[in-house]
Amino acid sequence: MISKALIPVAGLGTRLYPITQVVPKALLPLADKTGRVRPVVHWICAEAAAGGVQKVCLVVSSGQAETFQEYFDAARQAGDADLPAHIEFIVQDRPLGFGDAVLCGADFLGREAFLLLLGDHVRLASGGAEPCVAQVTGAYERHGGVAMVGMYEVGPEELSRVGVARGEPIADRVYKCTDFVEKPDAATAGTRLRTEGLADRRYLGHCGIYIFGTEILNCLTELRRQDRPAGEEVGLADAQSMLLERRSGKYYLMRIDGRAYDVGTPGTYADTLQVFMKGGRLC
């Protein structure tokens, strides 16, 4: 069982400036069809709890932990019972990338497999399906592996925004990963990333849900130790590629029965607001 989740929310949110100068991106409001309004991070944490997670750690920027804590305290006082029992915070002192944020949470994670969630992606499961995080954790419990990465179908217009993988089907909606490219162009996707069973020009794109064993931390540590220009980010995608090369037979993908939505740009945030107000409860 996956009991811990790490959620990096320390990004500067520059594409949503100037609102993110005063409100962290993860605290921007999002309403569902029932009229329930909660910030993005609440929906992400609630989905983690629905997937069996008991402990969550948010990786935050310096000075933001108190703001997030105040929100969660208020939510619990208001009677919200859908959050994980334990939420804590770790500060990422400098914005050195998604991979560096994951390494900041290494002590919290310990030596067990963990759930990693993007802090600017939310998901809507298809009608009748269980929450998307629960779908991915269930696949991990059945298949194990060094990675189980949640994917959803994307078209050519979305390639520039997501990591895309090619999968070899091994079970219903589960694939062995055979190739991965971060934000590929259309030509690369067409030649390297076509997955059997998907329609023409449809691909498997990351949906913001990852389950990793501790080997991903070893890969990230190796990358951090490499000589690199001052301030260069440590990328999770680079660590994924390293892990895939080393453990390709145990690196899995799970195509969710649902869809992911990015709230990280003005346009995608506006689109997400519209979709979720029409589409039902987030989890």
C-alpha positions in Angstrom: 0.0 0.0 0.0 1.1 3.5 -0.8 0.8 5.6 2.4 2.9 8.7 1.7 2.6 11.4 -1.0 4.9 14.2 -1.9 3.5 17.3 -3.6 5.9 20.0 -4.8 4.2 23.4 -4.8 7.2 25.7 -4.5 7.1 26.9 -8.1 7.1 30.7 -8.6 4.0 30.6 -10.9 5.5 33.2 -13.2 3.0 32.4 -16.0 0.2 33.5 -13.7 1.9 36.7 -12.5 0.9 39.0 -10.8 -1.7 37.1 -8.8 1.0 34.6 -7.8 3.0 37.4 -6.3 0.5 37.3 -3.4 -1.3 34.0 -3.7 0.7 30.7 -4.3 -0.5 29.0 -7.5 -1.6 25.9 -5.5 -4.0 28.1 -3.5 -5.9 29.4 -6.4 -9.6 28.5 -6.2 -11.3 25.8 -8.1 -15.0 24.9 -8.0 -16.8 21.7 -8.9 -20.3 21.1 -10.2 -21.7 20.9 -6.6 -20.6 24.5 -6.0 -17.9 23.4 -3.6 -15.0 25.8 -3.8 -11.5 24.8 -2.6 -8.0 25.7 -3.7 -6.2 23.4 -6.2 -4.0 21.9 -3.5 -7.0 20.8 -1.5 -8.4 18.8 -4.4 -5.0 17.2 -5.0 -4.7 16.2 -1.3 -8.2 14.9 -1.2 -7.6 12.8 -4.3 -4.4 11.4 -2.6 -6.5 10.5 0.5 -9.1 8.8 -1.7 -6.2 6.7 -3.0 -5.3 5.5 0.5 -2.6 8.0 1.3 -2.4 8.9 5.0 0.6 11.3 5.1 1.3 14.2 2.7 4.3 16.4 2.5 4.1 19.7 0.6 7.4 21.1 -0.7 6.9 24.9 -0.4 8.8 28.0 -1.0 10.4 30.0 1.8 7.8 31.8 3.8 4.8 29.9 2.4 4.4 27.1 5.0 2.4 29.2 7.4 0.0 30.3 4.6 -0.7 26.7 3.6 -1.0 25.6 7.3 -3.6 28.4 7.9 -5.7 27.2 5.0 -5.7 23.5 6.1 -6.4 24.4 9.7 -9.4 26.5 8.5 -10.6 23.6 6.2 -10.6 21.1 9.0 -12.4 23.6 11.3 -15.0 24.0 8.6 -15.6 20.3 8.7 -13.7 19.1 5.7 -13.1 15.4 6.3 -11.6 14.5 2.9 -8.0 15.4 3.6 -5.2 13.1 4.6 -4.8 12.7 8.4 -1.3 14.2 8.4 0.0 17.1 6.3 3.5 18.5 6.8 5.7 21.0 5.0 9.3 21.1 3.8 10.9 24.3 2.4 12.8 24.3 -0.9 15.1 27.2 -0.4 15.9 27.9 -4.0 13.8 27.0 -7.2 16.2 24.4 -8.5 13.6 22.2 -10.3 11.1 19.5 -9.8 13.8 16.9 -9.2 15.4 19.0 -6.5 12.0 19.4 -4.9 11.6 15.6 -4.7 15.0 15.3 -3.1 14.0 17.9 -0.5 11.4 15.3 0.7 13.8 12.4 0.9 13.8 12.2 4.7 10.0 12.3 4.8 9.8 9.5 2.2 12.3 7.1 3.9 12.9 3.9 2.1 9.4 3.0 0.8 7.6 3.5 -2.4 5.7 6.8 -2.6 3.2 8.8 -4.5 4.4 12.0 -6.3 1.8 14.5 -7.5 2.2 17.6 -9.6 1.0 20.6 -7.7 -0.6 22.3 -10.7 -2.6 19.3 -12.2 -6.0 18.1 -11.2 -8.0 15.2 -12.7 -11.6 14.3 -13.4 -12.3 10.6 -13.5 -14.8 9.3 -16.1 -18.3 8.7 -14.9 -18.5 5.7 -12.6 -14.7 5.3 -12.3 -12.8 5.6 -9.0 -10.6 8.7 -8.4 -7.6 8.7 -10.7 -5.0 8.4 -8.0 -6.8 5.3 -6.7 -6.6 3.8 -10.2 -2.8 4.3 -10.3 -2.2 3.0 -6.8 -4.4 0.0 -7.5 -2.3 -0.8 -10.6 0.9 -0.5 -8.5 -0.5 -2.9 -5.9 -1.2 -5.4 -8.7 2.0 -5.1 -10.7 4.7 -3.5 -8.5 7.8 -2.2 -10.3 10.2 0.7 -9.9 7.7 3.1 -11.3 4.0 3.3 -12.1 3.2 6.5 -13.9 -0.3 7.7 -14.5 -1.0 8.6 -18.2 -3.9 9.9 -20.2 -4.5 10.2 -23.9 -3.3 13.4 -25.5 -3.4 14.8 -29.1 -0.7 16.7 -31.1 -1.9 20.1 -29.6 -0.9 18.9 -26.1 2.6 17.5 -26.8 4.4 20.7 -26.0 3.1 20.6 -22.4 3.6 17.1 -21.2 6.0 14.2 -21.0 5.0 11.5 -23.5 5.8 7.8 -23.3 5.4 4.7 -25.5 4.0 1.7 -23.8 3.8 -2.1 -24.6 0.4 -3.3 -23.3 0.7 -5.9 -20.5 -2.8 -5.7 -18.9 -5.9 -3.6 -19.1 -4.7 0.1 -19.2 -1.3 -1.0 -18.0 1.9 -0.9 -20.1 5.6 -1.6 -19.9 7.3 1.7 -20.8 9.6 1.4 -23.7 10.5 5.0 -24.5 10.0 8.5 -23.0 10.5 12.0 -24.2 9.7 15.2 -22.3 7.6 17.6 -24.3 8.3 16.1 -27.8 7.6 17.7 -31.1 5.0 16.1 -33.4 7.6 14.4 -35.6 9.3 12.8 -32.6 6.0 11.7 -31.2 5.0 10.2 -34.5 8.1 8.2 -35.0 9.1 7.2 -31.4 6.1 7.4 -29.2 3.2 5.6 -30.8 1.5 3.0 -28.5 -0.4 0.0 -29.7 -4.1 0.3 -29.3 -4.4 4.1 -29.4 -5.9 5.9 -32.4 -3.7 7.6 -34.9 -2.0 10.7 -33.5 -3.0 9.9 -30.0 -0.3 9.4 -27.4 0.2 8.6 -23.7 0.9 11.8 -21.8 1.8 12.3 -18.1 -1.3 13.1 -16.0 0.6 14.3 -12.9 0.5 11.1 -10.9 3.7 9.1 -10.3 4.5 6.2 -8.0 8.2 5.5 -7.5 10.4 3.2 -5.5 13.4 4.7 -3.9 15.6 4.1 -6.9 14.4 7.4 -8.4 16.0 9.2 -5.4 19.3 7.5 -6.3 19.0 8.7 -9.8 18.2 12.3 -8.7 21.1 12.2 -6.3 23.5 11.2 -9.1 22.2 14.0 -11.3 22.6 16.6 -8.5 26.2 15.5 -8.0 27.1 16.0 -11.6 29.0 19.1 -12.7 26.5 21.6 -13.9 26.3 25.4 -14.2 25.3 27.3 -11.1 21.6 27.5 -10.7 20.8 24.8 -13.3 17.7 22.8 -12.3 17.7 19.1 -11.4 15.0 17.7 -13.7 12.7 14.8 -12.8 12.5 13.9 -16.5 16.2 13.3 -16.6 16.0 11.0 -13.6 13.0 9.2 -15.2 15.1 8.6 -18.4 18.0 7.2 -16.3 15.6 4.9 -14.3 14.0 3.7 -17.5 17.3 2.9 -19.1 18.4 0.9 -16.0 15.1 -0.8 -15.1 13.1 -0.9 -18.3 11.4 -4.2 -17.6 9.9 -2.8 -14.3 9.0 0.7 -15.4 5.2 0.7 -15.9 2.5 3.1 -17.2 -1.1 3.2 -16.2 -3.7 4.9 -18.5 -6.3 6.5 -16.3 -10.0 6.3 -17.0 -10.3 10.1 -16.9 -8.4 13.2 -17.9 -5.9 15.6 -16.4 -6.1 19.4 -16.4 -3.3 21.9 -16.0 -3.9 25.0 -14.0 -0.4 26.5 -14.5 -1.2 29.1 -17.3 -4.0 31.7 -17.6 -5.6 29.8 -20.5 -5.4 26.3 -19.0 -6.6 27.6 -15.6 -9.6 29.2 -17.2 -10.4 26.1 -19.2 -10.1 24.0 -16.0 -12.5 26.2 -14.2 -15.1 25.7 -16.9 -14.6 21.9 -17.2 -14.9 21.2 -13.5 -17.9 23.4 -12.9 -19.7 21.3 -15.6 -18.1 17.9 -14.9 -19.0 16.9 -11.3 -17.0 16.4 -8.2 -13.2 16.2 -8.4 -12.9 13.2 -6.1 
